[in-house]
Amino acid sequence: PPPPPPPFPQPPPPPPPPSSPPLSPFSPPLTPSSALSPPPPLPSPSRGVYVVGLSGGIGCGKSTAAAALRQCGVRTVDADAVAHTLYAPGSGLASAIASAFGADVIAADGSVDRQRLGRVVFADRMQRRRLQDLVWPHLLRRLMRDETLTAPDAVAHNAHF
């Protein structure tokens, strides 16, 4: 026999959440409930590696989101921390930055003085773009060389300068 009806009327189910356009032909639309769900299976052949980038301005929550992902067992990479290692004395990037922005942004030990450089690049959007154009090729080579972004479940965050 069918189950008895509930003692009082049930509310109608909520409407489905609005969906976003797919990020790629292989990804379903993101919804609030699927934002932290496991990714869909990749088409074959696949190594099963997902690289997710968290980007945005200072103070927008990238570190908080990365911490939440780490609690779910996802390995994360702090791109800022990796980039800071590239500012070391004698590095090709430090030399390129000195050529582009002048010796004033180089500390006594030969490393990039991030505070001085910050005063230059955060005051002028074009200078910031110039710095990004210098840093990103070095950073991406380092991340790929160290296989930082090709490991399973890697998430890069704090990728801003």
N, C-alpha and C positions, 0 to 999 in steps of 0.2 A: 504493500500500500504506500501511497505518497506520504511524505512527511507532513505533519500538521502545519498550518500557516502560523507565522510568528504572532505573538500576542498583540502587537501594535504595528502599524505600517512602517516599513523601512524607507529611509531616504533614497532617492535615486543615486546611482553611482556618479562620482565626480567626472567632469568632462576630461578627455585626454589632454595632457599638457601640450602646449604649442611645441612644434619641432623646429629645429634649425636645419639649414641645408646641410647635406653630407659634407664632411671635410675632405673626403676622397671618394672615388667610385667604390671603394671597399668598406667604407665606414657608414654605419647607419646614422641617422640624425641624432644629435645629442638632446637629451631631455634632462630635466632636473634629477630624475630618478636614475638615469643611466650615466651621469657624469663620473661617478667613481665605480661603475660596474666593470667587470673584466672586459677587455677589448674583444671585439668579434674575431673569429678565426680568420687568418690571412689566407688568401688564395694560394694554392700550391704552385711552384715549390716555395717553401718559406723556411727561414731559420727561426721563425717565431720571436723575432726581436722587435720590440716597440720602443721608439724614442719619442718622448713627449716633452715639449718645451713649455715652460711656464715663463711668460714674459709680461712686462708692464713696468710702469714707473716706480719710483722710489716709494715705499710705504703702501703698495697696493695689495700686499698679502701673498706674494710669491713664496716667501719663507714659511708662512703659516700653511699654505697649501702643500708645500714640500714636506713639512713635518707630518701632516695628516697622511700623505702618501707613504712616508716611511713607517708610520704606525700600521699601515696595511701590508707591510713587507716589501714595498717597492724601494729599490736602490735609487738614490738620487745623487746628482752631481751639482755642486755649487759652481756655476761658471765664473762668478766673480772671484772666488778663491783661486780657481785655476788661472784666470787672467792675471791676478796679482802676482803669481809666480813668474809670469812672463816679464814683469817689470824689473827683474833682477839686474844687478850690475853686469855690464858686458853682453847682455842679451841683444839679439838683433832688433827686438822691439824697442828696447830702451834707446838704442842708437837712432832708430827711425823717429821716435817721439822727440828726441833732442833735435833732430834735423828739422822736424815739422814745427815744433813749438818753442825752440830755443833752449839754451843751456840752463835757463832759470828754473826749468821744471825737473832738473836732474839734481838729486841730493849729493852731498859730499862723498858718499860711498859709491856713487855711480848708478844707483837705482833711480827709478822714476819717483819723484816726490809727488805722491798722489794728491796731497792737499793743494800744492801749488798748481798742478795740472788741473785739478777740479775747479779752481778759481777761474782758470782760463776757459775751460770747455763748458762749464755750467752757466757762464755769462753770455755765451754766444752759440746759438744753435748750429751754425755752420762749422764752428770749431769742434763742437761735439761730434758732428757728422764726420769731420776729418779724422778725429780720433777713432771713431768706430771703424772707419775704412782702414785704418792702420792695424787696429787690434784684432778684428774678427778673423782675418786670414790666419794670423799666428795662433789664435785661440782654437779655431777649428782644426788646424793641423795638429795641435797638441792633443786635443780631445780624441781625434781619430787615431793618432799615432799610439796613444796609450790605450786604445780600444775602450775609452771611457763611455762613448756613446753607442758602442756596438754590443755592449753586454746586455743580456736579457733584463728587461724591466728597468732600463735606465731612464731617468727623468732629469733633464737639465733645468735648473732654476737660477734665479738671480742673474739672468743673462742681460744685463743692462750696464751701461757705462756712463 
